[in-house]
């Protein structure tokens, strides 16, 4: 079962990228999946846990660069300001990707969640 096909069950996946080490070209164990519809992200997050090739993967919402909220440090520790729905992203971060999983597998896995571009 590939990553793209797995996530396609939640909507159309429009993009799927596995981050690789520049020196070894090996998977760094994480990547990004982008859906056509930003609402698919919420569906993916609500459907946890996710398992790919026998390993748990950990999808999280992804905030586009430049739209990340400022961090404040209250006495209780670091907190991240909440995002408004206007900044809703159609992209997720996926951690825990098996090293033998390629971009094709990632796209196939997420395709069941939506269109991947």
Secondary structure, 3 states (H helix, E strand, C coil): CCHHHHHECCCCEEEEEEEECCCCCCEEEEEEEEECCCHHHHHHHHCCCEEECCEEEEEEECCCCCCCCCEEEECCEEEECCCCHHHCCCEEEEECCCCCCCHHHHHHHHCECCEEC
